[in-house]
């Protein structure tokens, strides 16, 4: 596949949290977005480029992650829920990209979107599997990747370090 990508065994996850109390709480944002950050673009562009609405779950291991999600992602969605285990916010689920945000992303796609976004969602030919799939897990060899150092990349690195990588050091991606 790629020299920098190595298939690994399923990472360990602490399943004791499944024994705890669970609840969801609806979040609302009073803000009507007029622009979208690179972090927001990364999540919102999927709905516009692929043309499908998907629920995205973003971990909230610290206050920094909650602040970034609250200001840069939540205002763009109509259906936002916090997931609590033992009354501690564990993640925020977003779904239903607002029409104004779809227009903002559409305009940025015509000129000015963060380039990583179009690389990530480069195709609208989505052939979803109809049967059960088995997950594969991969590790990234950072030493084999030449870093792209830009202001936008630093923002995304800050976001991922404070959300997905904060607890487990990894992010799960599904490929069909």
C-alpha positions in Angstrom: 0.0 0.0 0.0 2.2 2.9 1.3 5.6 2.6 2.9 4.5 4.9 5.8 1.4 2.8 6.6 1.7 -0.5 8.5 -1.2 -2.8 9.3 -1.4 -3.7 13.0 -3.5 -5.7 15.4 -6.6 -4.2 17.0 -5.5 -1.7 19.6 -6.5 -2.3 23.2 -9.6 -0.4 24.4 -10.8 -0.2 28.0 -14.3 -1.7 27.8 -15.0 -1.2 31.5 -16.5 2.2 30.5 -19.4 0.2 29.0 -20.5 -0.7 32.6 -21.0 3.0 33.4 -24.0 5.4 33.2 -24.5 6.7 29.7 -26.5 9.7 28.5 -26.7 12.1 25.6 -27.4 15.8 25.7 -28.4 18.0 22.8 -26.2 21.0 22.1 -27.2 24.1 20.2 -25.1 26.9 18.9 -26.5 30.5 18.8 -24.1 31.4 16.1 -24.9 31.5 12.4 -21.6 30.9 10.6 -20.3 33.3 8.0 -17.0 31.5 7.4 -15.4 28.2 8.3 -12.0 27.3 9.7 -9.6 24.7 8.4 -10.8 22.4 11.2 -14.4 23.0 10.3 -13.6 22.4 6.6 -12.1 19.0 7.4 -15.4 17.7 8.8 -18.0 19.7 6.9 -16.6 19.2 3.4 -17.5 15.5 3.4 -21.2 16.3 3.2 -20.7 18.6 0.3 -18.2 16.7 -1.8 -19.6 13.2 -1.2 -23.2 14.5 -1.1 -24.1 12.4 1.9 -24.8 13.3 5.5 -22.8 11.4 8.1 -22.6 11.5 11.8 -19.1 12.3 13.1 -18.0 11.5 16.6 -15.2 13.7 18.0 -13.6 12.9 21.3 -13.5 15.5 24.1 -10.6 14.5 26.4 -9.8 18.1 27.6 -11.1 21.7 27.7 -9.0 22.6 24.6 -10.8 20.1 22.5 -14.2 21.2 23.8 -13.4 24.8 23.0 -12.2 24.1 19.5 -15.3 21.9 18.7 -17.7 24.4 20.2 -16.3 27.3 18.2 -15.2 25.8 15.0 -17.4 22.7 14.4 -20.7 22.9 16.3 -22.0 26.1 14.7 -22.1 24.4 11.3 -24.4 21.5 12.3 -28.1 21.2 13.1 -27.9 17.9 15.1 -25.3 18.0 17.8 -25.2 15.8 20.9 -22.8 15.3 23.7 -22.1 11.8 24.9 -21.6 11.5 28.7 -20.3 8.6 30.7 -20.6 9.0 34.4 -21.6 12.6 33.8 -18.3 13.3 32.1 -18.4 14.5 28.5 -16.6 11.9 26.4 -17.4 13.0 22.8 -19.5 15.2 20.7 -21.5 13.9 17.7 -22.3 16.2 14.8 -24.7 15.6 11.9 -26.8 17.6 9.5 -24.6 20.3 8.0 -26.5 23.7 7.9 -27.4 25.1 4.5 -25.3 28.2 5.1 -22.3 26.0 5.9 -22.9 24.0 2.7 -22.9 27.2 0.7 -19.7 28.4 2.5 -18.0 25.0 1.7 -19.3 25.1 -1.9 -17.8 28.6 -2.4 -14.5 27.5 -0.9 -14.4 24.5 -3.1 -14.5 26.9 -6.1 -11.4 28.6 -4.7 -9.8 28.8 -1.3 -10.5 25.6 0.5 -7.7 24.1 2.6 -6.0 21.7 0.0 -5.9 18.7 2.3 -9.7 18.6 2.2 -9.9 17.9 -1.5 -7.1 15.3 -1.2 -9.0 13.6 1.6 -12.4 13.6 -0.1 -11.3 13.4 -3.7 -14.1 11.3 -5.2 -17.9 11.4 -5.1 -18.2 7.9 -6.5 -19.0 6.2 -3.2 -19.7 2.5 -3.6 -20.8 1.5 -0.1 -20.4 -2.2 0.7 -23.7 -4.0 1.4 -22.3 -6.8 3.5 -20.4 -6.9 6.8 -16.9 -5.6 6.7 -13.9 -6.4 8.9 -12.0 -3.5 10.3 -8.3 -3.2 9.6 -6.0 -1.2 11.9 -2.9 0.7 10.7 -0.1 2.6 12.3 1.6 5.5 10.6 5.4 5.7 10.4 5.9 9.4 11.0 9.5 9.2 10.1 8.6 8.2 6.5 6.4 11.3 6.0 7.7 14.6 4.9 5.8 17.2 7.0 3.9 20.0 5.4 4.4 23.0 7.6 1.8 25.7 7.1 -0.3 27.7 9.5 -3.3 25.6 8.6 -1.5 22.3 9.2 -0.4 23.5 12.6 -4.0 24.3 13.5 -5.1 20.8 12.5 -2.2 19.2 14.3 -3.2 21.2 17.5 -6.8 20.0 17.0 -5.9 16.3 16.5 -3.4 16.3 19.4 -6.2 17.6 21.7 -9.0 15.3 20.5 -8.3 12.0 18.7 -4.7 11.6 19.8 -5.0 12.9 23.4 -6.1 9.6 25.0 -5.2 6.8 22.5 -2.6 8.4 20.3 -4.6 7.2 17.3 -7.6 7.9 15.1 -9.9 5.3 13.5 -10.7 5.7 9.8 -13.0 3.6 7.8 -12.3 2.9 4.2 -14.5 1.0 1.8 
